[in-house]
């Protein structure tokens, strides 16, 4: 039994480290999958900035549009590599070029919200900073030595690290030195929308479960009332 518990504990440690963001305190994001406007905005951000390199191959355009209330008129201008709404959200980048540029294929993001968690994603997308030693000139507080560029840098701007200990290079916070097109609050809202969309993509059936759960609870409430009335009527004659 002790050996089994030890194995289970060791298997949990990587997940715990991932959830903690490598020692960085994660900012909490409250997820509300009933907020379709947020998910629609997130879908637009994903297809405009992320789908160039990252696929969501388990999600179809038409299923996504139907679930989040996006019309075909809104959807079609965002479909850059196909005109078939029944296609999956495949990556636009050429695989050979991706391996040449990044050293490996950028990961599919269908399940990233389930594997990393919304808090990790929310913090990660707001934690890029300038690092001239990296191939793309940026690093990330949550994902040290990240191998991707900051795709939203034009929106957020470029942050510079502020060190609490210059000799140890310990970063205390980040400050935007080169402004982007959005304010800090606007950028946080945009990232929130993107994370909402990725949470939806990770488990589209969750929306159906929420709807079904409400119906089941209402049914059980009505059933309980009816059973109580039947029981009361039955025991009236027994007394």
N, C-alpha and C positions, 0 to 999 in steps of 0.2 A: 504493500500500500504506500509506503514512504517513497519508493522508487517511482510509482505512478504519479504521486503528487509532485515530485521533483520534476518529472518530465513535463507535466502540465504547466508548472510554474515557469520553466524555461521556455516553453512554447509561447507563453503570454508576454514575455519580456520584450520581444521585438515590437509587438503591437502596442505595448504600453509606451515604448520609446517613440514610436511613430505618432501616437496620440499626443504626446507631450511636445511634439515639434522639435525634437533634438535638444531639449532643455530650455527652449524659448516659451514663455507664457503665451498661450493662444488666446486671441480675442474671441469672445463668444458671439455667435450669430444665431438669433432666434429664427427658426425656419417655419414658414407658414405656406404650405402648399395650396392653400385656398386662394392665395394672392396670384391670380393669373396674369395680372399686368406685370408683376415682377418677373415671372417666368417668361413672358413674351419678350420683355426687354433683355433678359438674360440669354434667350435663344438668339436674338439679333446680335448680341455681343459675341456669343460663341461662334456663330456662323461667319461673322465678319472678321474676327481676330484670331480665333483658335482653330477653326476647321481647315485653315491653310496647311497646318502641320499635324494636328491631332484629330483623329477620327472619333466617331461615336457609333461604331459599326453595329451595335445592337438596337439602334433606334432608327425608325423610318420617318421620313419627313411628314407624310400625311398623318401618321399616328400621333406624332408630336404636335402637329398643328391642331388636330382635333382635341387633344387632351388639354391644351393650354389656351384654347380659344383664339387661335391665329387663323386668319382668313388666307385663302390661296393667293389673294392679291398682295398680302403682306409677305407671304412665304416665298413666292417664286423669284422675286428680285434678289433674294439671299441665297438661292441655289446656284452656286458658281460652277459646279462641275457636272451637273445633270439637270435635265428638264423633266424628269420623271418623278412625280411626287411619291411614288411607291418605293423608290430606292432607299437604301440605308445611307446613313450619313458617313460616307467614306471620305478618306483624306484626299486633299487636292495635290499635295506634294508628291513628286516622283520618288519612289523608294530608294533608288540608287543615289539620287541627289541628297536625300535625307541622311543616308549613311555617310556620305562624303562630308556633309556639313556638320552633322552632330555626332558622328561616330557610331550611331545606332538609330533605329527608327523611333521617332517620338511615340510615346505610349498612347494607346487608345484610352479615351476618357469616359467610356460608358459607365464604368464602375468606380471611378476615382473617388466619388463622394462617399461611397460605402467603405472603401478601403482606407481612405485617409480621414474622412469625417469633414463635415461642413466648417467647423471651427479652424481646422488645419488649412483648408482651401482659402477661407476668408483672410486668415492671417498671412498666408503665403503670398497671395496676390497683392498684398500691401506692404511687403517686406523686401522688395528689391532695392539694391543700393549700388552705387558706383564702386567698381573694383577693376582697376585697369590691368590687373594681373590675370583676369579671366578672359577666355576667348571672345566673349561677346560684350566685355566691358562691364558686366554686372554680376553681383552675387546676391545671395538671399539669406536672411537671418534664420529662416525656418529650414531651408534646404541648402546646407553649406556646399559651396562649389557646384552650384546648379549648372547644368549643361545647356540651358536654353536662354535665349534672349528675353528681355522684358517686352512682351508683345504689346502691352498697353502703355508703354513709356510716353508716347505722344499725349496720352490722356492724363496720366498721373504726373508726369515730369520725372526728372532724375533726382533721386535722394542721395544725400551724402551722409556717411556715418559720423556720428559724434562719439568720440571715445571717452570712456571714464578712466581708462589707463592706456596712455599712448604707447608705452613700452610693451605691454602685453596685448595691445590691440583689442581690448575688450570694449565692445560697442554698447553704449548706454541707450542710444536712440538714433532715429534717422530724421534728417531734416531735408525738405525739398529745397534745393538750391536753384535748379533750372525748372521753372514752372511749366506745367502742361496746360492743356486746353480746359481742364476741369479743376474746380476747387477741390480741396481735400474732402469736403462733405459730399460733393457730387461723385467723386471717384469712389468713396466708400459705398455709396448707394449703387453705383454701377457694379462693383464687385459683389455686393449683396445679391443683386439680380442674377449675376452669372452663377453664383453658388446655388441659388434657388433652382435655377435651371438644371445644373449638374446633379443636384439631389433628386430632382424629378427623373432625369435620364437614368440614374442608377436604379430606380425602382418605380417605373411608370404605374404599375398596378396599385401602388400605395394610394393613389387618388381614388381608385375604385373601392379599395378597402375602406377608406374613410367614409365614403358615401354609403357603402353597404353596412358599415358598422352602425351608423346613425339609424338606418332602417331597422336593423336587427334589435337595437335597444328599444326603439319605439314599439316594435312588435312585442317584445318581452314585457314592456310596461302594460300594454293593452291586455296581453294574455294574463298577466298577474291579476289585473283588476277583474277580468272575467272569471278567472278561477276562484278568486275570493268571493265573488257574488254567488257562484255556483255552490261553493262550500257553505256559505251562510244560509242559502236556501235549503240545502240538504240537511243541515244540522237543526234547522228550525223545527222540522217534523220529529227529529229524534228526541229533542227536549220535551 
